[in-house]
Amino acid sequence: MGKRESATECMRYFVEQVQEKGRLELIDELVHADFRNRTAEPEQRDDREGVRETMAALHGAFSELRVEILHCVGDGDLVATHKLFRGRHTGPWFGVPPSGRQVEFRVMDLVRYREGQLVEHWAVADSLSLLRQTGALT
């Protein structure tokens, strides 16, 4: 696992550096070349490039982004996280124009690590709440 001892430490590092700080240059180091997102939306790529595109879109859509890990548990090569994302909706998000509103939404992820890198991902996100907060749904 390189500098980080466990899969949970690897996941915490990914959340802090890539999801919160937007350090997209770390994706090739932290995400395996064989990566697959098993719950990608139809308009999303399910590979490592899809991670890069989604993280770029996230940081383009939400300024002042903060990601709080509420729970992070690991079992061998599997890590589950429950996270709270907070930010201001200042750019387009998958077709939803910027609203300028403060938003927060929860995401639960399950990831598998291989050789210290993310190799598989499954997620459940509170998309309905996010759409309501941006004004896309009333």
C-alpha atoms as one frame of an Amber mdcrd trajectory, in Angstrom:
protein
   0.000   0.000   0.000   2.993   2.294  -0.343   3.141   5.229   2.072  -0.215
   4.256   3.559  -0.436   1.098   5.627  -4.010  -0.039   5.020  -6.807   0.204
   2.476  -8.724   2.524   4.840  -5.714   4.870   4.996  -5.505   4.786   1.194
  -9.193   5.671   0.955  -8.896   8.517   3.458  -5.973   9.903   1.446  -7.972
   9.683  -1.816 -10.942  11.506  -0.238  -8.738  14.250   1.223  -6.453  14.803
  -1.750  -8.621  14.054  -4.802 -12.242  14.453  -3.749 -11.789  17.442  -1.443
  -8.652  19.199  -2.722  -9.132  18.330  -6.398  -5.607  16.993  -6.924  -6.394
  15.233 -10.204  -2.682  14.674 -10.873  -2.773  11.931  -8.184  -5.388   9.816
  -9.992  -2.893   7.746 -11.998  -1.029   6.952  -8.766  -4.136   6.173  -6.659
  -6.477   4.529  -9.199  -5.466   1.239 -10.853  -5.283   1.057 -14.673  -7.897
  -1.766 -14.524 -10.312   0.311 -12.393 -14.056  -0.198 -12.912 -16.900   1.878
 -11.469 -19.671  -0.708 -11.116 -22.354   1.943 -10.540 -21.405   4.511 -13.199
 -24.302   6.498 -14.625 -25.073   5.936 -18.332 -23.354   9.219 -19.313 -20.234
   8.429 -17.253 -17.169   6.411 -18.191 -16.579   3.466 -15.844 -12.756   3.498
 -16.034  -9.901   5.521 -14.518 -10.503   8.341 -16.996 -14.086   8.429 -15.735
 -12.765   9.082 -12.216 -10.726  11.995 -13.582 -13.741  13.382 -15.493 -16.103
  13.040 -12.517 -13.655  14.674 -10.102 -13.021  17.519 -12.579 -16.799  17.999
 -12.969 -17.269  17.935  -9.182 -14.668  20.650  -8.666 -15.974  22.651 -11.616
 -19.511  22.564 -10.203 -18.934  23.068  -6.471 -16.660  25.730  -5.057 -15.620
  25.800  -1.398 -15.902  21.991  -1.498 -15.478  20.112   1.771 -15.776  16.356
   2.196 -16.326  15.001   5.690 -15.821  11.294   6.266 -18.565  10.250   8.675
 -17.617   6.555   8.678 -14.749   4.637   7.093 -14.408   0.910   7.724 -12.269
  -1.678   6.055 -12.194  -5.433   5.741  -9.075  -6.602   3.933  -9.101  -5.087
   0.437 -12.634  -3.613   0.813 -13.349  -0.166   2.284 -16.761   1.378   2.933
 -17.139   5.118   3.457 -20.067   7.327   4.348 -19.262  10.915   3.375 -20.889
  14.327   3.519 -20.031  16.709   0.661 -20.620  20.448   1.169 -20.046  23.296
  -1.250 -21.529  26.117  -3.288 -23.085  25.202  -6.642 -21.211  27.650  -8.896
 -20.808  25.616 -12.090 -22.818  23.132 -14.177 -23.298  19.651 -12.700 -24.314
  16.993 -15.263 -26.669  19.359 -17.072 -27.891  21.302 -14.030 -26.940  24.979
 -14.414 -25.237  26.745 -11.471 -27.647  27.980  -8.801 -25.193  29.709  -6.457
 -26.771  27.810  -3.569 -24.985  26.089  -0.705 -25.527  22.346  -1.006 -24.741
  19.236   0.936 -25.200  15.636  -0.076 -24.234  12.234   1.241 -22.445   9.440
  -0.584 -21.822   5.867   0.518 -19.011   4.080  -1.315 -17.630   0.582  -1.328
 -14.225   0.263  -2.962 -11.824  -2.603  -3.536  -8.083  -2.033  -3.457  -5.384
  -3.945  -5.310  -1.698  -3.136  -4.947  -2.584  -0.005  -2.966  -4.828   1.397
  -5.718  -8.585   1.676  -6.204  -9.631  -1.109  -8.574 -13.444  -1.370  -8.127
 -16.096   1.066  -6.931 -19.784   0.922  -6.034 -21.720   3.948  -4.718 -25.075
   5.176  -3.539 -25.465   8.969  -3.626 -28.270  11.187  -2.378 -28.860  12.627
  -5.858 -32.497  13.576  -5.222 -31.554  15.829  -2.306 -28.788  17.422  -4.370
 -31.147  18.124  -7.290 -33.646  19.744  -4.905 -30.949  21.912  -3.334 -29.679
  23.147  -6.712 -33.213  24.066  -7.744 -33.357  21.466 -10.537 -36.337  19.870
  -8.735 -38.937  21.587  -6.618
